């Protein structure tokens, strides 16, 4: 997608599709109000009738198309509603504009920055939304038609420099999020742990990051018994992916450790899952994909902070060599783990990933995983779960998701919950042994391996896959958390 910023009067912008945002004014019992960065009488005249007609309420992502608008150079004007004036709404609306244009064979569109928002933040949100909207998961359809947007123009007022900076960031983050989505979208017979390692290494080579991809020998050498236990049931070899961003001039500390769950297919192992819906378990590496996508964005945005990215990739399969309920695994940290349920495998690979990040020098940790259905039960598919053992570290994270527009809800990791995962035979059990507080007991398990290092855990099970198409996003992998993790990293460079 070619992108550019122009400074021009909107009625003078030549475009297949000029996109303008309207704010719902129903609470004030008034017609919708167009939000433009600068007043434009030509656009106002062209849209006056439809705005006053009552036919267009300007609800969130609601659209109305005007052909051959009088007095304007654009071939069409698309009005899109905003529920409120915010970068999050603008991001969705930009995605909706792209999703509107694609099936209508419109390959070029222009987006007007709305009045009342910071031009850098608004431009960035518009571009992110456009890239997110442009992604389609139909990779393997024999009748697939490329409907991608070829050219995107951001129409600014006088603050072109700020808008151009926002556009650059938006392209980087949008591409990184879509890269993560493309990894998650691949089926399990294609996206094996080995291939995930290859994709991560190719990305690192392209963007100037260091990368090492290790196999079983290294995992055994590091005594990653928890990770190795998960891998034993599969014929596919595991991959320990280690990415490193070491910018010149960055201070010695902090060193940020990004750890992702990379289960490329999860059957549940011996504690096998029901058949219904198991095909989606190719998305169980979405946390790892988010970390790989974030590292791609970090490499281009170049924050002055050191970052280590680790993805523990494996298949969780049942076989005669698979880990069994009742087994004891010794983690890299030396802690012994009683296996209660082999389908609680994500926390096992993360346990060793967190320990290894600490060994490599990480002073702050963040992990991401499609970890528990319990988190989806608790929060639905609106917020992801977030947990932390350190309020200052979480403050950085909270600031980050205010910028990214992604939604998280902090859940507790209080010591009383540790009672749920105490084992009679080992140091710790890999599940709480009951339905209650499942997302929290999983986080408590991981907390044991973060130890005293400031740490954040993201349970993204409900947000990593979009069950139904949205006006701004296709059904399928979402690339959730890439933007927030990137912003969290950038916050330590400010």
C-alpha positions as CSV (number, residue, x, y, z in Angstrom):
1,X,0.0,0.0,0.0
2,X,1.4,3.4,-1.0
3,X,0.8,6.0,1.6
4,X,1.2,9.8,1.6
5,X,0.1,12.9,3.4
6,X,-1.2,16.0,1.6
7,X,-2.3,19.4,2.7
8,X,-5.2,20.5,0.6
9,X,-8.8,21.7,0.8
10,X,-11.0,18.6,0.8
11,X,-13.2,19.7,-2.1
12,X,-10.0,20.0,-4.2
13,X,-8.7,16.4,-3.4
14,X,-9.0,14.1,-6.4
15,X,-9.8,10.6,-5.2
16,X,-11.8,7.6,-6.0
17,X,-13.1,7.7,-2.4
18,X,-12.8,10.6,0.0
19,X,-13.6,9.5,3.5
20,X,-15.0,12.1,6.0
21,X,-16.0,11.4,9.6
22,X,-19.3,12.5,11.1
23,X,-20.0,12.7,14.9
24,X,-23.2,11.3,16.2
25,X,-25.1,14.3,17.8
26,X,-28.2,12.4,18.7
27,X,-27.9,13.2,22.4
28,X,-28.1,16.9,21.5
29,X,-31.1,16.2,19.3
30,X,-29.2,17.5,16.3
31,X,-28.2,16.1,12.9
32,X,-24.7,14.5,12.7
33,X,-21.8,16.9,12.7
34,X,-19.0,16.6,10.2
35,X,-15.5,16.6,11.9
36,X,-12.9,18.2,9.6
37,X,-9.5,19.4,10.5
38,X,-10.3,22.6,8.6
39,X,-13.7,24.0,7.6
40,X,-14.6,23.2,4.0
41,X,-17.6,24.8,2.4
42,X,-17.6,22.6,-0.7
43,X,-17.8,19.4,1.4
44,X,-20.3,21.0,3.7
45,X,-22.6,21.8,0.7
46,X,-22.2,18.3,-0.8
47,X,-23.1,16.6,2.4
48,X,-25.7,19.0,3.8
49,X,-28.8,17.2,2.5
50,X,-27.9,13.7,3.7
51,X,-26.9,15.0,7.1
52,X,-30.1,16.9,7.6
53,X,-32.4,14.2,6.2
54,X,-32.3,12.0,9.3
55,X,-31.4,8.9,7.1
56,X,-27.8,8.9,8.5
57,X,-27.5,8.8,12.2
58,X,-23.7,8.6,12.3
59,X,-23.5,5.6,14.6
60,X,-20.2,3.9,15.1
61,X,-18.9,2.8,11.7
62,X,-22.2,3.6,10.0
63,X,-21.7,4.6,6.4
64,X,-23.4,6.5,3.6
65,X,-22.0,6.9,0.1
66,X,-22.4,10.0,-2.1
67,X,-21.6,9.7,-5.8
68,X,-20.3,12.6,-7.8
69,X,-20.6,15.1,-5.0
70,X,-21.3,18.6,-6.4
71,X,-18.4,21.0,-6.1
72,X,-15.8,18.3,-5.2
73,X,-13.0,16.7,-7.2
74,X,-13.5,13.4,-5.5
75,X,-15.5,10.8,-7.4
76,X,-17.3,9.7,-4.2
77,X,-17.6,10.8,-0.6
78,X,-18.0,8.2,2.1
79,X,-19.4,9.5,5.4
80,X,-18.5,7.3,8.4
81,X,-20.0,7.7,11.8
82,X,-18.1,8.1,15.0
83,X,-19.7,7.2,18.3
84,X,-17.3,9.6,20.0
85,X,-14.3,11.6,19.0
86,X,-11.3,9.5,19.9
87,X,-8.4,7.8,18.2
88,X,-9.9,4.4,18.9
89,X,-13.1,5.3,17.1
90,X,-11.1,6.9,14.2
91,X,-9.0,3.7,13.9
92,X,-12.1,1.5,13.6
93,X,-13.7,3.9,11.2
94,X,-10.6,3.9,8.9
95,X,-10.7,0.1,8.9
96,X,-14.4,0.3,8.1
97,X,-13.7,2.6,5.1
98,X,-11.2,0.1,3.7
99,X,-13.6,-2.8,4.2
100,X,-16.2,-0.8,2.4
101,X,-13.9,0.0,-0.5
102,X,-12.4,-3.4,-1.1
103,X,-15.4,-5.4,-2.5
104,X,-16.4,-2.3,-4.6
105,X,-13.1,-2.6,-6.5
106,X,-11.9,0.8,-5.2
107,X,-8.2,0.7,-4.9
108,X,-7.4,4.2,-3.8
109,X,-8.9,6.3,-1.0
110,X,-8.3,9.5,1.0
111,X,-8.9,9.9,4.7
112,X,-9.5,13.3,6.2
113,X,-8.1,13.9,9.6
114,X,-11.0,14.9,11.9
115,X,-11.0,18.1,13.9
116,X,-10.4,17.9,17.6
117,X,-7.7,15.2,17.7
118,X,-3.9,15.5,17.8
119,X,-2.9,15.3,14.1
120,X,0.0,12.9,14.8
121,X,-2.1,10.5,16.9
122,X,-5.1,10.8,14.5
123,X,-2.9,10.2,11.4
124,X,-1.3,7.2,13.0
125,X,-4.7,5.7,14.0
126,X,-6.1,6.2,10.5
127,X,-3.2,4.4,8.9
128,X,-3.2,1.6,11.5
129,X,-7.0,1.1,11.0
130,X,-6.5,1.1,7.2
131,X,-3.8,-1.6,7.4
132,X,-5.9,-3.7,9.8
133,X,-8.9,-3.4,7.5
134,X,-6.9,-4.4,4.5
135,X,-6.0,-7.8,5.8
136,X,-8.0,-10.8,4.6
137,X,-7.4,-14.4,5.7
138,X,-8.5,-16.2,2.5
139,X,-4.9,-17.2,1.6
140,X,-5.6,-20.7,0.4
141,X,-8.8,-20.1,-1.6
142,X,-8.3,-21.1,-5.2
143,X,-10.7,-18.3,-6.3
144,X,-9.0,-15.7,-4.2
145,X,-9.1,-12.2,-5.6
146,X,-6.6,-9.6,-4.5
147,X,-8.7,-6.7,-3.4
148,X,-6.0,-4.8,-1.5
149,X,-6.0,-1.1,-1.3
150,X,-3.1,0.2,-3.4
151,X,-2.9,3.9,-2.4
152,X,-3.9,5.6,0.8
153,X,-3.8,9.4,1.3
154,X,-4.1,11.2,4.6
155,X,-5.5,14.7,4.1
156,X,-4.1,17.1,6.7
157,X,-4.4,20.8,7.4
158,X,-1.3,22.9,8.0
159,X,0.2,20.4,10.4
160,X,1.7,18.2,7.7
161,X,4.9,17.4,9.6
162,X,3.0,15.9,12.5
163,X,0.6,14.0,10.2
164,X,3.6,12.5,8.3
165,X,5.2,11.4,11.5
166,X,1.9,9.7,12.5
167,X,1.7,8.1,9.1
168,X,5.1,6.6,9.4
169,X,4.4,5.1,12.8
170,X,1.0,3.9,11.6
171,X,2.6,2.0,8.7
172,X,5.2,0.4,10.9
173,X,2.6,-0.7,13.5
174,X,0.0,-1.7,10.9
175,X,2.4,-3.9,9.0
176,X,3.7,-5.5,12.2
177,X,0.2,-6.3,13.4
178,X,-0.6,-7.8,10.0
179,X,2.6,-9.8,10.0
180,X,1.6,-11.3,13.3
181,X,-1.8,-12.1,11.9
182,X,-0.3,-13.8,8.8
183,X,1.7,-16.1,11.2
184,X,-1.4,-17.0,13.2
185,X,-3.4,-17.5,10.0
186,X,-1.3,-20.4,8.7
187,X,-2.6,-23.9,9.4
188,X,-0.7,-26.2,11.8
189,X,0.6,-28.4,9.0
190,X,2.4,-25.4,7.6
191,X,3.3,-23.2,10.6
192,X,5.3,-25.8,12.5
193,X,7.7,-24.7,15.3
194,X,10.5,-25.0,12.8
195,X,8.8,-22.7,10.3
196,X,7.9,-20.2,13.0
197,X,11.6,-20.0,13.8
198,X,12.4,-19.5,10.2
199,X,9.9,-16.7,9.8
200,X,11.2,-15.0,12.9
201,X,14.8,-15.3,11.7
202,X,13.9,-13.9,8.2
203,X,12.1,-10.9,9.9
204,X,15.1,-10.3,12.1
205,X,17.5,-10.4,9.2
206,X,15.4,-8.0,7.2
207,X,15.1,-5.4,10.0
208,X,18.6,-5.7,11.6
209,X,17.8,-7.7,14.7
210,X,20.0,-10.6,16.1
211,X,18.3,-13.9,16.1
212,X,19.1,-17.4,17.2
213,X,16.8,-20.4,16.8
214,X,17.7,-23.4,19.0
215,X,16.4,-26.9,18.9
216,X,16.0,-29.8,21.3
217,X,19.7,-30.0,22.3
218,X,19.8,-26.5,23.5
219,X,16.5,-26.9,25.4
220,X,17.9,-30.0,27.2
221,X,21.2,-28.2,27.8
222,X,19.4,-25.3,29.5
223,X,17.4,-27.9,31.6
224,X,14.1,-26.5,30.4
225,X,12.2,-29.5,31.7
226,X,8.8,-27.7,31.6
227,X,9.2,-26.7,27.9
228,X,10.7,-30.1,27.0
229,X,7.8,-32.0,28.6
230,X,5.3,-30.3,26.3
231,X,7.3,-31.1,23.2
232,X,7.6,-34.9,23.9
233,X,4.3,-35.9,22.3
234,X,5.0,-34.5,18.9
235,X,7.2,-35.7,16.0
236,X,7.7,-32.0,15.1
237,X,10.9,-30.7,16.8
238,X,10.5,-27.6,19.1
239,X,12.1,-24.2,18.5
240,X,13.5,-21.8,21.1
241,X,13.5,-18.5,19.3
242,X,15.6,-15.7,20.7
243,X,15.5,-12.2,19.2
244,X,17.6,-9.3,20.4
245,X,17.5,-5.6,19.9
246,X,20.6,-3.8,21.2
247,X,20.6,-0.2,20.0
248,X,23.8,1.9,20.3
249,X,23.6,4.4,23.1
250,X,20.9,2.6,25.0
251,X,21.5,2.5,28.8
252,X,22.5,-0.7,30.5
253,X,19.2,-1.0,32.2
254,X,16.4,-1.6,31.8
255,X,16.5,-4.7,29.6
256,X,13.0,-5.6,28.6
257,X,12.2,-9.3,28.1
258,X,9.3,-10.2,25.8
259,X,8.2,-13.8,26.2
260,X,5.5,-15.4,23.9
261,X,3.7,-18.7,23.9
262,X,4.3,-20.4,20.6
263,X,2.2,-23.6,20.6
264,X,1.7,-23.9,16.9
265,X,-1.1,-26.5,17.4
266,X,-2.7,-27.5,20.6
267,X,-4.7,-30.8,20.8
268,X,-4.5,-30.7,24.6
269,X,-2.1,-33.6,24.7
270,X,-3.2,-36.6,26.7
271,X,-5.9,-34.4,28.3
272,X,-7.2,-34.0,24.8
273,X,-9.6,-31.2,23.8
274,X,-13.1,-31.8,22.4
275,X,-13.2,-32.1,18.6
276,X,-15.6,-29.1,18.3
277,X,-13.6,-26.0,17.5
278,X,-10.2,-27.7,17.7
279,X,-9.3,-26.4,14.2
280,X,-8.8,-23.0,15.7
281,X,-6.0,-24.2,17.9
282,X,-3.6,-23.2,15.2
283,X,-4.0,-19.8,16.9
284,X,-2.4,-21.0,20.1
285,X,0.9,-19.4,19.0
286,X,-0.7,-15.9,18.9
287,X,1.2,-14.7,21.9
288,X,4.5,-15.7,20.3
289,X,3.4,-14.1,17.0
290,X,2.6,-10.9,18.9
291,X,6.1,-10.8,20.3
292,X,7.6,-11.4,16.8
293,X,5.4,-8.7,15.4
294,X,6.3,-6.3,18.2
295,X,10.0,-7.0,17.6
296,X,9.5,-6.0,14.0
297,X,8.0,-2.7,15.0
298,X,10.6,-2.0,17.6
299,X,13.4,-2.6,15.1
300,X,12.0,0.2,12.9
301,X,10.8,2.6,15.6
302,X,14.3,2.4,17.2
303,X,13.6,3.2,20.9
304,X,16.7,3.7,23.0
305,X,16.1,0.6,25.2
306,X,17.5,-3.0,25.1
307,X,14.9,-5.7,24.3
308,X,15.1,-9.5,24.3
309,X,12.3,-11.4,22.6
310,X,11.8,-15.1,23.4
311,X,9.3,-17.5,21.8
312,X,9.0,-21.1,23.0
313,X,7.5,-22.9,20.1
314,X,6.2,-26.5,20.1
315,X,3.2,-28.7,19.3
316,X,1.1,-30.2,22.1
317,X,0.2,-33.6,20.8
318,X,-0.9,-37.0,22.3
319,X,1.3,-40.0,21.7
320,X,3.1,-42.8,23.5
321,X,5.9,-40.5,24.4
322,X,3.7,-37.5,25.5
323,X,3.7,-36.0,28.9
324,X,1.0,-37.5,31.2
325,X,-1.2,-36.2,34.0
326,X,0.6,-37.0,37.2
327,X,4.1,-36.5,35.7
328,X,6.6,-34.3,37.4
329,X,8.6,-31.9,35.4
330,X,11.6,-29.9,36.6
331,X,11.6,-26.4,35.2
332,X,14.7,-24.4,34.2
333,X,14.5,-22.5,37.5
334,X,14.7,-25.8,39.5
335,X,11.1,-25.7,40.6
336,X,9.3,-29.0,40.4
337,X,5.8,-29.1,38.7
338,X,3.1,-31.7,39.1
339,X,1.2,-32.0,35.8
340,X,-2.5,-32.1,36.6
341,X,-3.7,-31.4,33.0
342,X,-1.6,-31.6,29.9
343,X,-3.8,-29.0,28.2
344,X,-2.3,-26.4,30.6
345,X,0.8,-26.5,28.5
346,X,1.2,-22.8,27.7
347,X,2.2,-21.9,31.2
348,X,4.9,-24.6,31.1
349,X,6.7,-23.2,28.1
350,X,6.3,-19.7,29.4
351,X,7.8,-20.7,32.7
352,X,11.0,-21.7,31.1
353,X,10.9,-18.7,28.7
354,X,10.6,-16.3,31.6
355,X,13.5,-18.0,33.4
356,X,15.6,-17.8,30.3
357,X,14.8,-14.2,29.7
358,X,16.0,-13.5,33.3
359,X,19.2,-15.5,32.7
360,X,19.9,-13.4,29.6
361,X,19.7,-10.2,31.7
362,X,16.1,-9.0,31.4
363,X,15.2,-6.6,34.2
364,X,11.5,-6.3,33.3
365,X,9.3,-9.0,31.8
366,X,6.1,-9.2,29.8
367,X,4.5,-12.3,28.5
368,X,1.6,-12.9,26.1
369,X,-0.4,-16.1,25.6
370,X,-3.8,-17.4,24.5
371,X,-3.6,-19.0,27.9
372,X,-7.1,-19.7,29.4
373,X,-10.7,-20.1,28.5
374,X,-11.4,-18.9,32.0
375,X,-10.2,-15.4,31.0
376,X,-12.7,-15.4,28.2
377,X,-15.5,-16.4,30.6
378,X,-14.5,-13.6,32.9
379,X,-14.0,-10.8,30.4
380,X,-15.6,-11.9,27.2
381,X,-14.2,-10.8,23.9
382,X,-14.0,-7.1,24.9
383,X,-11.0,-6.9,27.2
384,X,-7.9,-9.1,27.5
385,X,-6.7,-10.1,31.0
386,X,-3.6,-8.4,32.4
387,X,-1.7,-9.2,35.6
388,X,1.4,-7.7,37.2
389,X,3.5,-8.0,40.3
390,X,4.7,-4.4,40.1
391,X,2.5,-1.3,40.1
392,X,5.1,1.0,38.4
393,X,5.7,-1.5,35.6
394,X,2.0,-1.8,35.1
395,X,1.7,2.0,35.0
396,X,3.9,2.0,31.9
397,X,1.6,-0.7,30.5
398,X,-1.6,1.2,31.3
399,X,-0.1,4.3,29.5
400,X,0.8,2.1,26.6
401,X,-2.7,0.7,26.0
402,X,-4.2,4.2,26.3
403,X,-2.1,5.0,23.2
404,X,-2.6,1.7,21.3
405,X,-6.4,1.6,21.8
406,X,-6.3,-2.0,22.8
407,X,-8.3,-3.0,25.9
408,X,-7.1,-4.8,29.0
409,X,-8.5,-5.3,32.4
410,X,-6.2,-5.9,35.4
411,X,-6.9,-8.9,37.5
412,X,-5.3,-9.8,40.9
413,X,-2.3,-11.9,41.7
414,X,-2.7,-11.9,45.4
415,X,-0.8,-14.5,47.6
416,X,-4.1,-16.1,48.7
417,X,-4.5,-17.5,45.2
418,X,-1.2,-19.4,45.6
419,X,-3.0,-21.9,47.7
420,X,-4.9,-23.2,44.6
421,X,-1.7,-24.4,43.0
422,X,0.1,-26.0,45.9
423,X,1.1,-29.6,45.3
424,X,1.5,-32.4,47.8
425,X,4.3,-34.0,45.8
426,X,6.0,-31.1,44.0
427,X,6.6,-27.4,44.5
428,X,3.6,-26.4,42.3
429,X,0.8,-27.8,40.2
430,X,0.2,-26.7,36.6
431,X,-3.5,-26.0,37.3
432,X,-5.6,-24.9,40.2
433,X,-7.5,-28.2,40.1
434,X,-10.9,-26.6,39.9
435,X,-12.9,-24.2,37.7
436,X,-12.6,-21.3,40.0
437,X,-10.3,-18.4,39.2
438,X,-8.6,-20.3,36.3
439,X,-7.1,-17.2,34.7
440,X,-5.7,-16.0,38.0
441,X,-4.3,-19.4,39.0
442,X,-2.5,-19.6,35.6
443,X,-1.1,-16.1,36.3
444,X,0.0,-17.2,39.8
445,X,1.8,-20.1,38.2
446,X,3.8,-17.8,36.0
447,X,4.4,-15.3,38.8
448,X,6.5,-18.1,40.5
449,X,8.9,-18.0,37.5
450,X,9.1,-14.3,37.2
451,X,10.1,-14.3,40.9
452,X,11.1,-10.8,42.0
453,X,11.5,-9.4,38.5
454,X,8.9,-6.8,37.6
455,X,6.5,-8.7,35.3
456,X,3.3,-8.4,33.3
457,X,1.2,-11.3,32.0
458,X,-1.3,-10.9,29.2
459,X,-4.0,-13.5,28.7
460,X,-5.2,-12.7,25.2
461,X,-7.3,-15.9,24.6
462,X,-10.5,-13.9,23.9
463,X,-9.0,-11.2,21.6
464,X,-6.4,-13.0,19.5
465,X,-9.1,-14.4,17.2
466,X,-12.1,-12.5,15.9
467,X,-15.0,-15.0,15.8
468,X,-17.2,-12.8,13.5
469,X,-16.2,-10.2,10.9
470,X,-16.4,-6.6,12.2
471,X,-17.0,-3.6,10.0
472,X,-13.4,-2.7,10.4
473,X,-11.8,-6.2,10.6
474,X,-12.1,-9.5,8.9
475,X,-12.9,-12.7,10.8
476,X,-9.8,-14.5,11.9
477,X,-6.5,-13.6,13.6
478,X,-6.4,-10.1,15.0
479,X,-2.8,-9.5,15.8
480,X,-3.9,-8.3,19.2
481,X,-1.3,-6.9,21.7
482,X,1.4,-6.0,19.1
483,X,0.7,-2.3,19.4
484,X,0.5,-2.3,23.2
485,X,3.6,-4.3,23.7
486,X,5.5,-2.0,21.3
487,X,4.2,1.1,23.2
488,X,5.2,-0.5,26.5
489,X,8.7,-0.9,25.2
490,X,8.8,2.7,23.8
491,X,7.7,4.0,27.2
492,X,11.0,3.0,28.7
493,X,12.9,5.1,26.2
494,X,11.1,8.4,26.9
